[in-house]
Amino acid sequence: MGPTLTFTAKLWEYPGRAGWTFVSVPADQSADIRGLTEGLRHGFGSVKVSACIGDSLWSTSVFPDSSRGGFLLPVKKSIRLAEGVAAGDAVTVTLGLVL
């Protein structure tokens, strides 16, 4: 496991039928991810991470967000239900970069 980043941000839902829910990684932490993963990113510029919200821990990836200039963490329904959170709620996220 690589470096760990922790931040608090609001969950938001992507408009459209798919209804994906994300957390936007703040600019400072996004810059850290970019710097630490130069040359190590996967398809679409994604970075493998272990993510934690509350008591829920899962393996996923963060994806670059060209419109915001940072990274996005998708938060699946099972995690939102387990933690009792929804779009608009602020959550504290810990990301462990998988390098």
C-alpha positions as a Python dict, from the first residue, in 0.01 Angstrom:
ca = {
    (1, 'M'): (0, 0, 0),
    (2, 'G'): (121, 347, -84),
    (3, 'P'): (54, 688, 70),
    (4, 'T'): (-275, 762, 246),
    (5, 'L'): (-484, 1077, 198),
    (6, 'T'): (-780, 1188, 413),
    (7, 'F'): (-1033, 1459, 330),
    (8, 'T'): (-1395, 1558, 387),
    (9, 'A'): (-1623, 1641, 93),
    (10, 'K'): (-1987, 1616, -12),
    (11, 'L'): (-2133, 1325, -204),
    (12, 'W'): (-2297, 1427, -532),
    (13, 'E'): (-2498, 1244, -795),
    (14, 'Y'): (-2411, 1257, -1162),
    (15, 'P'): (-2712, 1382, -1358),
    (16, 'G'): (-2851, 1120, -1590),
    (17, 'R'): (-3001, 775, -1592),
    (18, 'A'): (-2699, 593, -1453),
    (19, 'G'): (-2722, 784, -1124),
    (20, 'W'): (-2358, 733, -1022),
    (21, 'T'): (-2266, 896, -690),
    (22, 'F'): (-1922, 1049, -643),
    (23, 'V'): (-1701, 1240, -406),
    (24, 'S'): (-1472, 1497, -568),
    (25, 'V'): (-1119, 1470, -434),
    (26, 'P'): (-1010, 1823, -328),
    (27, 'A'): (-752, 2007, -539),
    (28, 'D'): (-461, 1964, -294),
    (29, 'Q'): (-509, 1588, -263),
    (30, 'S'): (-569, 1556, -639),
    (31, 'A'): (-234, 1726, -698),
    (32, 'D'): (-72, 1481, -454),
    (33, 'I'): (-228, 1186, -641),
    (34, 'R'): (-103, 1323, -975),
    (35, 'G'): (249, 1371, -841),
    (36, 'L'): (268, 1032, -671),
    (37, 'T'): (129, 834, -965),
    (38, 'E'): (309, 991, -1261),
    (39, 'G'): (361, 707, -1510),
    (40, 'L'): (164, 460, -1294),
    (41, 'R'): (-194, 544, -1394),
    (42, 'H'): (-421, 290, -1562),
    (43, 'G'): (-696, 315, -1824),
    (44, 'F'): (-856, 660, -1855),
    (45, 'G'): (-589, 790, -1614),
    (46, 'S'): (-738, 601, -1321),
    (47, 'V'): (-551, 522, -1001),
    (48, 'K'): (-622, 211, -793),
    (49, 'V'): (-707, 289, -432),
    (50, 'S'): (-842, 137, -116),
    (51, 'A'): (-1120, 367, 3),
    (52, 'C'): (-1273, 403, 348),
    (53, 'I'): (-1584, 592, 462),
    (54, 'G'): (-1685, 526, 822),
    (55, 'D'): (-1658, 152, 885),
    (56, 'S'): (-1676, 63, 514),
    (57, 'L'): (-1356, -26, 329),
    (58, 'W'): (-1345, -124, -38),
    (59, 'S'): (-1112, -148, -338),
    (60, 'T'): (-1183, 81, -632),
    (61, 'S'): (-1018, 348, -846),
    (62, 'V'): (-1029, 725, -862),
    (63, 'F'): (-1075, 878, -1206),
    (64, 'P'): (-958, 1211, -1348),
    (65, 'D'): (-1232, 1472, -1382),
    (66, 'S'): (-1145, 1704, -1669),
    (67, 'S'): (-1428, 1946, -1586),
    (68, 'R'): (-1308, 2001, -1227),
    (69, 'G'): (-938, 1931, -1274),
    (70, 'G'): (-921, 1675, -993),
    (71, 'F'): (-1014, 1314, -932),
    (72, 'L'): (-1350, 1149, -864),
    (73, 'L'): (-1419, 865, -623),
    (74, 'P'): (-1727, 660, -715),
    (75, 'V'): (-1921, 556, -403),
    (76, 'K'): (-2136, 251, -469),
    (77, 'K'): (-2486, 207, -331),
    (78, 'S'): (-2389, -66, -84),
    (79, 'I'): (-2139, 170, 83),
    (80, 'R'): (-2388, 458, 97),
    (81, 'L'): (-2652, 230, 250),
    (82, 'A'): (-2408, 78, 501),
    (83, 'E'): (-2299, 425, 614),
    (84, 'G'): (-2643, 587, 595),
    (85, 'V'): (-2530, 865, 361),
    (86, 'A'): (-2671, 1015, 42),
    (87, 'A'): (-2596, 1285, -214),
    (88, 'G'): (-2546, 1617, -36),
    (89, 'D'): (-2398, 1462, 278),
    (90, 'A'): (-2040, 1544, 377),
    (91, 'V'): (-1827, 1233, 430),
    (92, 'T'): (-1473, 1183, 552),
    (93, 'V'): (-1279, 970, 307),
    (94, 'T'): (-947, 795, 349),
    (95, 'L'): (-776, 685, 28),
    (96, 'G'): (-480, 448, 24),
    (97, 'L'): (-300, 463, -308),
    (98, 'V'): (-220, 122, -452),
    (99, 'L'): (115, 176, -623),
}
